[in-house]
Amino acid sequence: MVTMLIAHLADTHLGASQYGLEERELDVYECFREAVDRILEEHVRIVLHSGDVFHSPRPPIRALKVFQEELKKLHGAGVKFYAVPGGHDMLRRRGLTPLVLFDYLGLVMLSRNQPVVEADGLCIAGLEYIPATFRGDLLRRLAKIEAEAARRSGKRILLLHQALREAHPMISELSLSELPRGFHYYAMGHLHHPYVIKREGLVVAYPGSIEYLDVQEVIRSSERGFYIVDLSGDEPILHFIKLESVRPQLVYEVRYEDLERQRAHILAEVRRLSGRKPLVHLKVRGSGVERGRVEKLLARALASYSLHVRIHLIEEGESETVETIESLSIDDLLRERLKDPSLYSFVRTLVELLSRGDEESFKEAVKEAERVFEEGVWKRWKL
């Protein structure tokens, strides 16, 4: 029997906790549970996960337990689950991804060791995340996947956790023209906002993350969810399933001198929200900005109606880069300063490894730096 309805999700980041708040970690789990429930309601037979199932290759026990429970529900309903490891799911050069723990629940992991499988009349191919510093290796492996998939029957689907230049130039490892040909649907992950490309006969889709992980994601996109994909026609039909469990986040930019005047309006908007308490981001710009006054006038009043109030103070006359440094993610800062995609990928890898704070990750970072300099990759960087 040929399966014609699939679910495509990515970047679930189980274990992530925005601003270190336990409630935000629980929010991510709640969104994942809702996604699984919606998948079961839609009577989907195959789930594709395009990477970053977990927020860390060493996820908290609670994250592992939630994933186990939800995967068990899918497995019990006869739903098959295919995934590729994202950058957050694995150590760079050695060590196992936590995804290997769940094969007993039917999880099929696609990677360089098993890049192509056949299931329910479909050919499903995939590859783990490969950073831009290994672009040559990535292109070679994609060429092999294209050749192997061409020998298989049925509609072909490719899972990748990579950024395309056409979707996000600053962090891209590939361009649209470099994707393997012959696939009916390209199920992508890595970008945290929904994005679809229909060009050159290709249908390429990023479902985005299932919850907001930083304020920039709130600004860029108002929806979180996943796709239900109908493969019955000549071209895939995508239905975006918006998740209702996503905690609201509100972003306000206020002039310091207008703080009192804007206070009533902001309070009224926050109070009007029903359901889960929102995260509120206050960006206050002006001269002689005092945090104590901002907290007294607004933040304390908002505390009863919000989960958390995040204040970003911007002193008049400072450059925009300095002004917004508190609200920017590490990724945003690196993209701003490092124009070369390969250099960005290398530095981002080091930041990710060193931020874990354990000896094994530190050694991994040292090896990555040694490799880059020994192979002369750094000579090609445009500084």
N, C-alpha and C positions, 0 to 999 in steps of 0.2 A: 504493500500500500504506500502511495506517495503522499508524504506530508506536505500540505500546502499553506499551513498557518504556523508561523513561528513567532517567538518573542525574542526581542533583541534588547538587552540592557548592558550597561557598562559602568565602570567607575562608581561602584557601590561603596567603596572605602569603609568597610565595616571595621569599627574600632576607632575611627576618627572622632575627635572631640574638639569642636571649634572653641577657641580661647580657653581650652582646658576644662570646659564645663562638662560635668558628668551628664547633665540633662541633654546636651548636644550629642553625646555618644549614644544615648538611648534614643534620641530622635532618628538617628541614622538607622538603627535597628528597626524602629517602627516603620520607616519608609520601605525598608527591604521586605518586612512582613506584608505590608500592603501590596507591594509589587508581586509577590508570590501569590497572594490571594487573588489578585486581578488576573494573573496568568491562568490560574485554575478555573476562574469564572469564564474565561474566554475559550476554554477547552483546547488550549495549545498543546501540541505534542512534543515540541522541541524548544528548548531555551538556549539561546546563544549569549554568552557573557564575554565581552571584548576587553577584559582586563581590569586590574585593580579591584579585585573582589575585596581584598583587605587593604587597610591603610598602611600596613607594615608587614614585612616578611615574618615578623614575630608578633602576631596579633595577640591582644589580650584574650584570656580564656573565654570571657563572655562573648567576644566576637566569634570565636570558633564554635561556641555552643549555639549561638543564634543561627549561624550558617548551617550547622549540622541539622538543627530542628527544621529549618525551612526546606533544606534539600531533601530531608526525609519525607516531608509532605509531598514534594514534587515526585520523588521516586515512587512513593506509595500509590500515586495516581497514574503511574506509567509515563511520566514526563521525562524525557531525556535532556541532559544538561551538558553542554559543550562550552569549554572556556579556554582562553589563552591567558597566560600570566602577564600582568602589567608590570611596570617598573616598581610599583609598591609591593608587589606580591613576591619578589625574589631578590636575593642578594645578587650582586653583579656578576661575580666570577665563579662562585661555588656555593654550595649549600642548596637545600631543597626548598621549594615553595610549599607553603602550607596546603596548597591545592591537592597535593599528592595524598593527603590524609583521607580524602573523600571518594576515592574510587569505589569503595564498597557501597556507596549510595548512588552509583551510576554516573558520577562525574567523569567525563572524558576530557582530558587535557590535551590540547593541540600545541605542539612545540616542534623544535627541530628534530626531536626524537620520534615524533609521530605527527607529521604535518597534514596528512590527508586521511580521511575516513569516509566510509559510505554508511548512510543511515536513512531508513524509510524512503528510499528512492532518491535521496539527495547525496551530493558529494560535498562534504564540508571540510574545508582546509583552514589552517591557521598557523600562526607563529607567535612566539613570545616577543615582548617588547625588546627592541634592539636600538640603543641610542645612536645619535648621529655620528659619534666618533667611530662607530663600526658600520658606517653606511655601505661600504663595499661588500661586507659580509651579508648585510640585509638584502642588497640587490641580488646577490648570487643565490641566496636561499629562496627568494621570491621567484626567481627564474626556474629553479628546480620544482617549486610548487606548481607553477604554471604548466610545466611539462608533464608532471605526474597527474595533475587534475584533468588534463586534456585526454588522458587515457581512460578516465572514469565516465560512467554514464550518469544521467540525471542532471537536474539543475544544480549549478555549482555556487557555493557560498564561500566567501573568504572572510575570516576573522583576523583583525589586526589591531594592535594597540600602538598606533603610530599617528603622528600629526602630519597632515598634508599641507604643502605650501599654500595651496589655494584656500585652505580653511584657517590656517594660523601660521603665517610665514616665519615668525620669530622662533618657534620651537619645532619647526618641521624637520622631519628626516627624509621625506619623500615628496615627490610631486605627483599629480594625477597621472601624468604620462608614464610614470615609472611603475604604476600598479600592474600586476599580472593581468592579462586579458583572458576573456572566456568565462568570466564569473557573472552570474545572474544578479547577485547582490553582494555588496561590500559592507560587512558589519564592522564598523570601526569603534574604537575607544580611545581615550586619552584627553580629548577636549571635554570640558565640563559643561558645555551648553549645547542644546540640540542644534544640529547643523546637517543639511542635506545638500549634496551636489548631484545634479543630473546633467552630465556633459559627456561628450564623446562616446555616447552609447552606454555609459556607466551609471549605476545608481549606487551612490556612496552615502552612508548615513552614520552620524554620531548621535546617539540618544542623549548624551550628557550624563552628569552625575545625578543620583537620586535625591540628594540633599545639597544645600548650599554649604560650602566648606570655608568660604571667606567672603568679605563684603564685596569684592570685585565681581564675584559670581552673581550676587544679588543685582548689581548695577547692570551687568551684561544681559541677563535673561530672567524672565519672570516665571518660567515654568521648569519643573523638574519631573522626570518620568522616564518612560521607555517606549519602544515601538512594538506594535503587533504588525507583522509583515505578512501580507497575502501574496503567495508565490504562484497562484493559479493561472495568472495571465502571462502575456509576453514580457511585461514589465512589472516589477514588484510594486505593490500598493502599500504605502506606509500609513498606519494609524497611530498617532501619538497618544499615549495613555498618561494623562496628567495625574500625579500622585497628590492626594488630598491631605496626607499626613505631614507634609512639609511645613515646618514651623515658619510663620511669616517673619520677614525681616524688613524693617523700614529704615530708609536712609534719608536724613535731613541735612541740608547745607544751609547754615544760618549766619548772617552777619552778626558780629558780637554786639553792635549797637542796637540791633533789632531783636535781641534775645527776648526782652520782656514782651514786645509786641507780638512775636511769633509763638510765645509760650502757650497761649490759650488754644491756638489752632493745632499745634502739635499734640497737646494733651487730648484734645477732642478726637483727633484721628486715631490715636492709640487706644483710647477708651472705647471707641466704636467697634473695635475688632472683637469678634466672638471666638470662642474656642481657645486654642493654645496661645499662651502669652508670647508676644513677639520679642525678637531681639531688635533693639533700637540703636542705630548708629547716628551720632551727632557730630557733624563736621562744622566747627565754629571758627569763623575767620574774622580777623580784625586786628586792631592795635591794642597792646596792653591786655591781651586776653588772660583772664584769671580763671584757673580751673575751679577754684572754690566757689566763685560766683556762678559759674555754669552749673555746678552740682547743686547749689542752693536753689537757683531759679527753676531748673528744669529736670536735672537727672534724678533728684530725690523724689520729685513729684511723679516721675515716670516709673519709679521703682516698683510701685504697687501694681502696675498694669503691664509690666514687661518682665521677661526672664532675666534680661541683662541689658544694661545701657553702656554702650561703648562710646567714649568721647575722644574726638580727634581735634586738637587745638592747632590752629594755623595762624602764626603771627604775620601780620601784614608786611609785605616787602621781601619775604623769603621766597626763594625759587620754588616752583611747583613741585619739583622732585623732593626738596627738603620738607615742604609743607605737608605732603601726603605720605611721608615715610611711615607713619604709624598705621595708616590704613592699607598700605600696599602689602601684598604677600611677597615672600621671597622670590617667587617666580617673576612677579612684576618688576622688582628691582633689578634682577639679573637681566631680564629682557631689555630693560631701559639702558643698561650700561654695556652689555655684551652683544654687539651687533652680529658677530659671526655665529651661525647656528651650531657649528661643531664645538666652538669654545663654550658657548652657553650650555650645551649638553654635558660637556666635561665638568664644568664648574657646578652645575646643578646636581650631577652625580655625586661629586665630593660633598656638597652641602647635605644631601640626603643621607649619605653614609655616616658622616661625622655627627649629624644631629641625633643619631640613634644612641650615641654615648656608650657603646660597648666596645670591648677590645677587638672582637672579630670584625666589626664594621670598620674600625680604625685601620686594621691591617688591610682590609679590602680597599679602602681609600688610598692607602700608600701604594698598593700594587697597581691600582688604576692609574695613579700619577706616574709611576715608573714606566708602565706600558706606553703611555702617551709620549713620554720623552724618549724612550728607547726606540720607538717606531718612527719618531720624527713627525708625528701628527701635528705637533705644535707649530711646525714651520709653515703650515698651510693656513694658520689662523690669520684673519684680517683684524688687526687691533685698531 
